[in-house]
Amino acid sequence: MASTNKYIQNGKFTEAFDSLVTQSIEHWKVPGLSIAVIQDENVCAKGYGFAKDCEVPVTTETLFNCASMSKAFTAAAISLLVDDEKKYPDVQWNAPVSSLIRDDFVLSDSRYTEQVTVEDILSHRSGLPDHDDACLGVFAKEPDTPQSVTRKLRHLPMNQPLRTKWQYSNVMYTAACHLVEVLTGQLIGDFLRQRIWEHLEMHDTFYGLSDLQEHQGTDNLSRGYRWDEESNQYVEILWPDQPEGRGAGEMISTVHDYTKFLKCMIHQTGPISPTGHKELVKPRMIALGEEETRPYMSSNCYALGWNVENYHGETVINHGGGTNGFRCNMMYLPRLKFGIVVFGNCNTAYIPNEKISWALVDEFLGIPLEKQFDWDAAGEEDLAKEHLKTVEELYPNLPEVQIPLALPLDTYAGEYTHAGYGTMVVQCEDGKLQVDATDRTWRFKLSLEHVSGEFFVAEKFDVDNHYKDRIRAEFRLGADGRPRSLGLELAREILDEMIWFQR
């Protein structure tokens, strides 16, 4: 790496870089980061802060949750199937998914069941919005699996014509995982270990906590945290297995192992074929237009498990990840053979992750200070924009005089079921209607406040991350005058519509 780089000299991070990282994690309340930089075949890596218990230090061998950085491996796994024309002749990027797993892959709009292809589900252009709240986690009576999540698709409403709008969809990546597992007869983690990880000598990479415990144990595993303003301390966040999220997330790894994968991508080496490399990073859909991106960046396009954009004339290929208590990102500049991986163990880590990554890119490219983006200011601005929606924002046309409920409040209590989202149990407690949805992957509770008529505002509380949101809720009465349906605004991309649960 260039000796003129103020952040890296003689293969090591400088005091200036150490200071940048230390100040960033202190300001943004992040316990620890693990960072690696690649230039050609050279790697510079270091850990900062603590991994757990406020005392165990982060190293380059510390294990983190990779979250959505797992998606690049899901796409890579399918590229191996596409390349194997003898064993998997029907697996092509443009093959309809229903032709490969016909019994399981059925969409709510029958027109698209036969049309949505492998590359459609991997590039988030299937027409299906985010339906994460439909997924049942390990605390449910009947937890979801990749197969059950895939089979739910037939009950999940779509909101866009095929290939017209980019909409991030974790459940479609879980369907892609199910595709791999059905065709290969292996769990996706076993397939990746056999076909990719062992080839790249990624010996510290695992698929979920159970896989980690089986192969190595959890001694090197970081905890995930959130910063609690009231107590002025870090609070550990529960991290269970999420088998229902395979394909979309679930991988566990280190920055050291991820540099091996980035080298594979940068140099276009095996086990991925030259054609596979080309297809994985070929833009399929505009994700963000230029007016939505940061300064000096082009439109952001999505390929297959990767974002592709242009920064000061250089192509940048990247992907981030976020889950309870963890944030991470990886990027590389293919022409310059330069790459970065950052893992952080707190919900706020996404800001220093971006700041540090782009500071390294700016220094490497020699971008003058006046053309560098202020990530700290952007982070503060983003946080300032966060607010709970008001009743008036959710219901702009309320009557001046509140219309009373048609029935006593406790009459609305009961079980309401949706074929895709499962059951919501409404209870009347302390004069309010409450829903406990902690059986979901992303566990939450709802507290319903009456607004007018049969309309409510539901405060949605994320029990792990302590995030709050407000969504619309509505009851509908049957011909007998009793509550028969509950509508919840659980998929906001479906404008003016709700997910309807039947009693």
C-alpha positions as CSV (number, residue, x, y, z in Angstrom):
1,M,0.0,0.0,0.0
2,A,1.2,3.5,-0.8
3,S,3.6,5.0,1.7
4,T,2.0,8.4,1.1
5,N,-1.3,7.3,2.5
6,K,-1.9,9.0,5.8
7,Y,-4.0,6.2,7.1
8,I,-1.9,3.2,6.1
9,Q,1.9,3.0,5.9
10,N,4.2,0.1,5.7
11,G,1.3,-2.3,5.8
12,K,-0.1,-0.9,9.1
13,F,-2.7,1.6,10.1
14,T,-1.2,4.9,11.3
15,E,-1.9,6.8,14.4
16,A,-4.0,9.2,12.4
17,F,-6.3,6.3,11.4
18,D,-6.4,4.9,14.9
19,S,-7.5,8.4,16.1
20,L,-10.2,8.5,13.4
21,V,-11.6,5.2,14.5
22,T,-11.4,5.9,18.2
23,Q,-13.1,9.2,17.9
24,S,-15.8,7.7,15.7
25,I,-16.7,4.9,18.0
26,E,-16.7,7.1,21.0
27,H,-18.9,9.7,19.3
28,W,-21.4,7.2,17.9
29,K,-21.4,5.0,21.0
30,V,-20.1,1.8,19.3
31,P,-18.3,-0.8,21.6
32,G,-16.0,-2.1,18.8
33,L,-15.1,-2.3,15.2
34,S,-13.0,-4.8,13.2
35,I,-11.6,-3.3,10.0
36,A,-9.6,-4.7,7.1
37,V,-8.3,-3.1,3.9
38,I,-7.1,-4.8,0.8
39,Q,-4.7,-3.5,-1.9
40,D,-3.9,-6.1,-4.5
41,E,-2.8,-9.1,-2.4
42,N,-1.8,-7.0,0.7
43,V,-4.1,-6.8,3.7
44,C,-4.0,-4.4,6.6
45,A,-6.4,-5.3,9.5
46,K,-7.0,-4.3,13.1
47,G,-9.6,-4.5,15.8
48,Y,-10.7,-1.6,18.0
49,G,-12.8,-1.4,21.2
50,F,-14.4,-4.4,22.9
51,A,-16.3,-7.4,21.6
52,K,-18.1,-8.3,24.8
53,D,-18.3,-7.7,28.6
54,C,-16.7,-4.2,28.1
55,E,-13.3,-5.8,28.4
56,V,-12.7,-8.5,25.7
57,P,-11.0,-6.7,22.9
58,V,-12.0,-6.8,19.3
59,T,-9.4,-8.4,17.0
60,T,-9.3,-9.3,13.3
61,E,-10.4,-12.8,14.4
62,T,-13.5,-11.7,16.3
63,L,-16.6,-13.2,14.9
64,F,-19.5,-11.0,13.9
65,N,-23.0,-11.4,12.5
66,C,-22.8,-10.7,8.8
67,A,-26.5,-10.0,8.4
68,S,-27.3,-9.0,4.7
69,M,-23.6,-9.4,3.6
70,S,-24.7,-13.0,3.5
71,K,-26.7,-12.2,0.3
72,A,-23.6,-12.1,-1.8
73,F,-22.9,-15.7,-0.9
74,T,-26.5,-16.8,-1.7
75,A,-26.1,-15.3,-5.2
76,A,-22.6,-16.9,-5.5
77,A,-24.0,-20.3,-4.6
78,I,-26.6,-20.0,-7.3
79,S,-23.9,-19.0,-9.8
80,L,-22.2,-22.3,-9.2
81,L,-25.4,-24.1,-10.0
82,V,-25.9,-22.1,-13.2
83,D,-22.3,-23.0,-14.2
84,D,-23.0,-26.8,-13.7
85,E,-24.9,-27.5,-16.8
86,K,-24.5,-31.2,-16.5
87,K,-26.0,-31.5,-13.0
88,Y,-28.3,-28.5,-13.1
89,P,-29.2,-27.9,-16.7
90,D,-32.5,-26.1,-15.8
91,V,-30.9,-23.6,-13.5
92,Q,-30.3,-20.4,-15.4
93,W,-30.5,-16.7,-14.3
94,N,-33.5,-16.2,-16.5
95,A,-35.2,-19.5,-15.5
96,P,-38.6,-19.0,-13.7
97,V,-38.2,-19.9,-10.1
98,S,-41.5,-21.8,-10.2
99,S,-40.0,-24.1,-12.8
100,L,-37.4,-25.2,-10.3
101,I,-39.4,-25.5,-7.1
102,R,-42.9,-25.6,-8.5
103,D,-44.8,-26.8,-5.5
104,D,-43.3,-24.2,-3.2
105,F,-42.9,-21.1,-5.2
106,V,-46.3,-19.6,-5.9
107,L,-47.0,-15.9,-5.8
108,S,-50.2,-14.1,-4.8
109,D,-50.5,-12.7,-8.3
110,S,-50.7,-15.8,-10.5
111,R,-49.5,-13.9,-13.5
112,Y,-46.1,-13.6,-12.0
113,T,-45.7,-17.1,-10.6
114,E,-44.6,-18.3,-14.0
115,Q,-42.6,-15.1,-14.9
116,V,-40.5,-14.3,-11.8
117,T,-37.0,-15.5,-12.5
118,V,-33.9,-16.4,-10.5
119,E,-32.3,-13.1,-11.2
120,D,-35.5,-11.2,-10.4
121,I,-35.6,-12.5,-6.8
122,L,-31.8,-11.9,-6.4
123,S,-32.1,-8.3,-7.7
124,H,-35.2,-7.2,-5.6
125,R,-37.4,-6.6,-8.7
126,S,-40.0,-9.3,-8.3
127,G,-42.8,-6.8,-7.3
128,L,-42.9,-8.1,-3.7
129,P,-42.3,-5.5,-1.0
130,D,-40.8,-6.1,2.4
131,H,-42.8,-8.7,4.5
132,D,-40.3,-9.4,7.3
133,D,-43.0,-9.3,9.9
134,A,-44.6,-12.3,8.4
135,C,-41.6,-14.5,9.4
136,L,-41.9,-16.6,12.6
137,G,-38.7,-17.0,14.7
138,V,-37.4,-19.7,17.0
139,F,-39.7,-18.5,19.8
140,A,-42.8,-19.3,17.9
141,K,-44.8,-22.5,18.5
142,E,-44.1,-23.5,14.9
143,P,-41.0,-21.6,13.7
144,D,-40.6,-20.9,10.1
145,T,-38.0,-22.5,7.8
146,P,-36.8,-21.5,4.4
147,Q,-39.4,-23.8,2.9
148,S,-42.3,-22.4,5.0
149,V,-41.3,-18.8,4.2
150,T,-41.2,-19.7,0.5
151,R,-44.6,-21.3,0.7
152,K,-46.0,-18.1,2.4
153,L,-45.3,-16.1,-0.7
154,R,-48.6,-17.2,-2.2
155,H,-50.4,-15.3,0.7
156,L,-48.2,-12.1,0.7
157,P,-49.6,-9.2,-1.3
158,M,-47.5,-7.8,-4.1
159,N,-47.6,-4.1,-4.9
160,Q,-45.6,-3.4,-8.1
161,P,-45.6,-4.9,-11.6
162,L,-42.6,-7.2,-12.3
163,R,-39.3,-5.5,-13.0
164,T,-40.6,-1.9,-12.5
165,K,-39.4,-1.0,-9.1
166,W,-36.6,-2.0,-6.8
167,Q,-37.9,-3.2,-3.4
168,Y,-35.6,-4.9,-0.9
169,S,-37.0,-8.3,0.0
170,N,-35.4,-10.6,2.5
171,V,-38.0,-13.2,2.0
172,M,-37.1,-13.6,-1.7
173,Y,-33.5,-14.3,-0.7
174,T,-34.8,-16.9,1.7
175,A,-36.7,-18.4,-1.2
176,A,-33.4,-18.4,-3.1
177,C,-31.8,-20.3,-0.2
178,H,-34.6,-22.8,-0.4
179,L,-34.0,-23.2,-4.1
180,V,-30.3,-24.1,-3.4
181,E,-31.2,-26.5,-0.6
182,V,-33.8,-28.3,-2.6
183,L,-31.6,-28.7,-5.7
184,T,-28.4,-29.7,-3.9
185,G,-30.0,-31.7,-1.0
186,Q,-27.7,-29.8,1.4
187,L,-28.2,-27.0,3.8
188,I,-26.9,-23.8,2.2
189,G,-24.2,-23.5,4.9
190,D,-22.9,-27.0,4.1
191,F,-23.0,-26.2,0.4
192,L,-21.1,-22.9,0.8
193,R,-18.5,-24.5,3.1
194,Q,-17.9,-27.3,0.6
195,R,-17.9,-25.3,-2.6
196,I,-16.7,-21.8,-1.6
197,W,-15.4,-21.4,2.0
198,E,-13.0,-24.3,1.9
199,H,-11.7,-23.3,-1.5
200,L,-11.0,-19.8,-0.2
201,E,-9.7,-21.1,3.2
202,M,-12.4,-19.3,5.0
203,H,-12.1,-21.5,8.1
204,D,-13.8,-19.0,10.5
205,T,-17.0,-18.6,8.6
206,F,-20.3,-20.3,9.7
207,Y,-24.0,-20.3,8.9
208,G,-25.8,-19.5,12.1
209,L,-25.1,-20.0,15.8
210,S,-25.8,-23.7,15.7
211,D,-23.2,-24.2,12.9
212,L,-20.7,-22.1,14.9
213,Q,-21.3,-24.1,18.1
214,E,-20.9,-27.3,16.2
215,H,-17.6,-26.4,14.5
216,Q,-15.8,-24.0,16.8
217,G,-17.7,-22.7,19.8
218,T,-18.5,-19.1,20.7
219,D,-15.4,-18.0,22.6
220,N,-14.5,-15.6,19.7
221,L,-18.0,-14.4,19.1
222,S,-18.8,-10.7,19.6
223,R,-22.0,-9.7,21.4
224,G,-24.4,-7.3,19.8
225,Y,-25.4,-4.1,21.6
226,R,-27.6,-1.0,21.7
227,W,-26.7,2.2,23.5
228,D,-29.3,3.1,26.2
229,E,-29.5,6.9,26.7
230,E,-31.4,6.7,30.0
231,S,-28.9,4.4,31.8
232,N,-25.9,5.8,29.8
233,Q,-24.6,2.3,29.0
234,Y,-24.5,-0.5,26.5
235,V,-27.2,-3.1,26.6
236,E,-26.7,-6.5,25.1
237,I,-29.2,-7.6,22.6
238,L,-30.6,-11.1,22.4
239,W,-29.2,-13.0,19.4
240,P,-31.0,-16.3,18.7
241,D,-30.6,-18.6,15.7
242,Q,-32.7,-17.4,12.7
243,P,-33.0,-20.4,10.5
244,E,-36.0,-18.8,8.9
245,G,-33.7,-16.1,7.6
246,R,-31.2,-18.3,5.8
247,G,-30.2,-16.8,2.4
248,A,-31.0,-13.3,3.5
249,G,-28.7,-13.3,6.5
250,E,-27.4,-15.7,9.2
251,M,-23.7,-15.9,8.3
252,I,-21.1,-15.4,11.0
253,S,-17.5,-14.5,10.0
254,T,-14.5,-12.3,10.6
255,V,-12.9,-9.4,8.6
256,H,-10.0,-11.7,8.0
257,D,-12.2,-14.3,6.2
258,Y,-14.1,-11.7,4.3
259,T,-10.9,-10.3,2.8
260,K,-10.4,-13.7,1.2
261,F,-13.9,-13.4,-0.4
262,L,-13.2,-9.8,-1.5
263,K,-9.9,-10.9,-3.1
264,C,-11.8,-13.6,-5.0
265,M,-14.2,-10.9,-6.3
266,I,-11.5,-8.3,-7.0
267,H,-9.3,-10.7,-8.9
268,Q,-12.2,-12.8,-10.3
269,T,-10.8,-16.1,-9.2
270,G,-12.3,-19.4,-8.4
271,P,-14.4,-21.1,-7.3
272,I,-16.6,-18.6,-9.1
273,S,-16.3,-18.8,-12.9
274,P,-15.4,-15.8,-15.0
275,T,-19.0,-15.7,-16.3
276,G,-20.3,-16.0,-12.8
277,H,-18.2,-13.1,-11.7
278,K,-19.6,-11.0,-14.5
279,E,-23.2,-11.9,-13.8
280,L,-22.9,-11.3,-10.0
281,V,-22.0,-7.6,-10.4
282,K,-23.9,-6.8,-13.6
283,P,-26.5,-4.1,-12.6
284,R,-30.1,-5.3,-12.9
285,M,-32.1,-2.5,-11.4
286,I,-31.7,1.1,-10.3
287,A,-32.1,1.1,-6.5
288,L,-31.6,4.8,-5.8
289,G,-31.6,7.6,-8.3
290,E,-29.0,10.3,-8.3
291,E,-31.2,12.6,-6.3
292,E,-31.4,10.0,-3.5
293,T,-27.7,9.2,-3.3
294,R,-24.9,11.0,-1.4
295,P,-22.9,13.8,-3.2
296,Y,-20.3,12.7,-5.8
297,M,-22.1,9.3,-6.2
298,S,-24.0,8.1,-9.2
299,S,-27.3,6.3,-9.2
300,N,-27.1,3.2,-7.1
301,C,-27.8,0.0,-9.0
302,Y,-28.5,-3.5,-7.6
303,A,-26.8,-6.5,-9.2
304,L,-27.1,-10.0,-7.5
305,G,-26.3,-9.5,-3.8
306,W,-24.2,-6.4,-4.6
307,N,-24.8,-2.7,-5.1
308,V,-22.9,-1.0,-7.9
309,E,-22.3,2.7,-8.1
310,N,-19.8,5.3,-9.3
311,Y,-17.8,7.5,-7.0
312,H,-15.6,10.3,-8.5
313,G,-15.3,8.2,-11.7
314,E,-14.5,4.9,-10.0
315,T,-16.8,1.9,-9.9
316,V,-17.6,0.9,-6.4
317,I,-19.2,-2.5,-5.7
318,N,-20.5,-2.9,-2.1
319,H,-23.1,-4.3,0.2
320,G,-24.0,-3.6,3.9
321,G,-25.7,-5.6,6.6
322,G,-27.7,-4.9,9.7
323,T,-29.4,-7.0,12.4
324,N,-30.0,-6.8,16.1
325,G,-26.8,-5.2,17.6
326,F,-24.7,-5.5,14.5
327,R,-23.8,-3.4,11.4
328,C,-21.3,-4.2,8.7
329,N,-20.3,-3.3,5.2
330,M,-17.9,-4.4,2.5
331,M,-16.8,-2.6,-0.7
332,Y,-14.3,-2.9,-3.4
333,L,-13.0,-0.8,-6.3
334,P,-12.4,-3.4,-9.1
335,R,-10.1,-1.3,-11.3
336,L,-7.8,-0.4,-8.5
337,K,-8.0,-3.7,-6.7
338,F,-8.8,-2.0,-3.5
339,G,-11.3,-3.3,-0.9
340,I,-12.6,-2.7,2.6
341,V,-14.5,-4.7,5.2
342,V,-15.9,-3.3,8.5
343,F,-17.8,-5.1,11.2
344,G,-19.4,-3.3,14.2
345,N,-21.3,-4.6,17.2
346,C,-23.9,-1.9,17.9
347,N,-27.0,-0.6,16.1
348,T,-25.3,2.8,15.6
349,A,-22.2,1.3,14.0
350,Y,-23.5,2.0,10.5
351,I,-22.5,5.6,10.7
352,P,-18.8,5.1,11.7
353,N,-18.7,2.1,9.3
354,E,-19.6,4.4,6.4
355,K,-17.5,7.3,7.6
356,I,-14.3,5.2,8.0
357,S,-14.8,3.2,4.8
358,W,-15.2,6.3,2.7
359,A,-12.4,8.1,4.4
360,L,-10.1,5.2,3.4
361,V,-11.5,5.4,-0.2
362,D,-11.0,9.2,-0.3
363,E,-7.4,9.0,0.9
364,F,-6.6,6.2,-1.5
365,L,-8.1,8.2,-4.4
366,G,-6.6,11.4,-3.3
367,I,-9.9,13.2,-3.1
368,P,-9.5,16.8,-1.8
369,L,-11.2,17.7,1.5
370,E,-13.7,20.0,-0.1
371,K,-15.0,17.1,-2.3
372,Q,-15.4,14.7,0.6
373,F,-18.7,13.9,2.2
374,D,-19.3,14.8,5.8
375,W,-20.6,11.5,7.2
376,D,-20.9,12.7,10.8
377,A,-23.1,15.6,9.8
378,A,-25.2,13.2,7.6
379,G,-25.5,10.8,10.5
380,E,-26.7,13.6,12.8
381,E,-29.2,14.7,10.2
382,D,-30.5,11.2,9.6
383,L,-31.1,10.7,13.4
384,A,-32.8,14.1,13.6
385,K,-35.3,13.1,10.9
386,E,-36.4,10.1,12.9
387,H,-39.7,10.7,14.7
388,L,-42.8,8.9,15.6
389,K,-45.6,9.7,13.2
390,T,-48.3,11.8,14.7
391,V,-52.0,10.8,14.6
392,E,-52.6,13.6,12.1
393,E,-49.9,12.2,9.8
394,L,-51.4,8.7,9.9
395,Y,-55.0,9.9,9.6
396,P,-55.0,13.4,7.9
397,N,-58.8,13.4,7.4
398,L,-60.1,12.8,10.9
399,P,-63.4,14.3,11.9
400,E,-63.4,17.2,14.3
401,V,-65.4,15.2,16.8
402,Q,-64.2,11.8,17.6
403,I,-66.6,9.0,16.7
404,P,-66.9,6.5,19.5
405,L,-66.2,2.8,19.1
406,A,-69.2,0.8,18.0
407,L,-68.6,-1.8,20.8
408,P,-67.1,-2.1,24.2
409,L,-63.3,-2.3,24.0
410,D,-62.9,-5.8,25.3
411,T,-65.2,-7.0,22.5
412,Y,-62.3,-6.5,20.1
413,A,-60.0,-9.0,21.9
414,G,-59.5,-12.3,20.3
415,E,-57.4,-14.2,17.7
416,Y,-57.1,-12.8,14.2
417,T,-55.3,-14.8,11.5
418,H,-53.7,-14.1,8.1
419,A,-52.6,-17.0,5.9
420,G,-49.2,-15.4,5.4
421,Y,-48.6,-13.5,8.6
422,G,-50.1,-16.1,11.0
423,T,-52.0,-15.2,14.1
424,M,-52.2,-12.0,16.1
425,V,-53.7,-12.4,19.6
426,V,-55.4,-9.1,20.7
427,Q,-55.8,-8.8,24.4
428,C,-57.5,-6.0,26.5
429,E,-55.2,-5.0,29.3
430,D,-55.2,-1.8,31.4
431,G,-57.8,-0.2,29.2
432,K,-55.9,-0.8,26.0
433,L,-55.8,-3.4,23.2
434,Q,-52.4,-5.1,23.2
435,V,-50.7,-7.5,20.8
436,D,-47.7,-9.6,21.7
437,A,-45.8,-10.5,18.5
438,T,-42.6,-11.7,20.1
439,D,-42.9,-15.0,18.1
440,R,-41.7,-13.1,15.0
441,T,-38.1,-13.0,13.7
442,W,-38.1,-9.3,14.5
443,R,-39.9,-9.4,17.8
444,F,-42.4,-6.6,18.6
445,K,-45.4,-5.6,20.7
446,L,-48.4,-3.4,19.7
447,S,-50.4,-1.1,21.9
448,L,-53.5,0.3,20.2
449,E,-54.9,3.7,21.0
450,H,-58.4,4.5,19.8
451,V,-58.5,7.5,17.3
452,S,-62.1,7.5,15.9
453,G,-64.7,5.0,14.8
454,E,-63.0,1.7,14.3
455,F,-59.6,3.3,13.6
456,F,-56.6,3.1,15.9
457,V,-53.0,4.1,16.1
458,A,-50.7,1.2,17.1
459,E,-47.4,1.9,18.8
460,K,-45.1,-0.7,17.6
461,F,-42.3,-1.5,20.0
462,D,-39.2,-3.5,19.0
463,V,-38.5,-5.4,22.2
464,D,-34.9,-6.2,21.3
465,N,-33.7,-2.9,19.8
466,H,-36.1,-0.6,21.7
467,Y,-37.2,1.1,18.5
468,K,-40.6,2.7,18.4
469,D,-42.9,3.2,15.5
470,R,-46.5,4.1,15.0
471,I,-48.7,2.4,12.4
472,R,-52.3,2.4,11.4
473,A,-54.7,-0.2,12.7
474,E,-58.4,-0.8,11.9
475,F,-61.2,-3.2,12.9
476,R,-64.1,-4.1,10.6
477,L,-67.3,-5.5,11.8
478,G,-69.2,-8.4,10.4
479,A,-72.9,-8.5,9.4
480,D,-73.6,-9.7,13.0
481,G,-72.1,-6.5,14.4
482,R,-69.1,-8.2,15.9
483,P,-65.4,-7.5,15.1
484,R,-64.4,-9.8,12.2
485,S,-61.2,-8.3,10.8
486,L,-58.1,-6.5,12.0
487,G,-56.0,-4.5,9.6
488,L,-52.4,-3.6,10.5
489,E,-50.0,-1.5,8.5
490,L,-47.2,-4.0,8.5
491,A,-46.0,-3.5,4.9
492,R,-45.8,0.2,4.4
493,E,-44.7,-0.1,0.8
494,I,-48.3,-1.2,0.0
495,L,-49.7,2.3,0.1
496,D,-53.2,2.8,1.6
497,E,-53.5,-0.9,2.2
498,M,-53.0,-3.0,5.3
499,I,-52.5,-6.7,6.1
500,W,-55.9,-8.0,7.1
501,F,-56.3,-10.7,9.8
502,Q,-59.6,-12.5,10.1
503,R,-61.2,-13.6,13.3
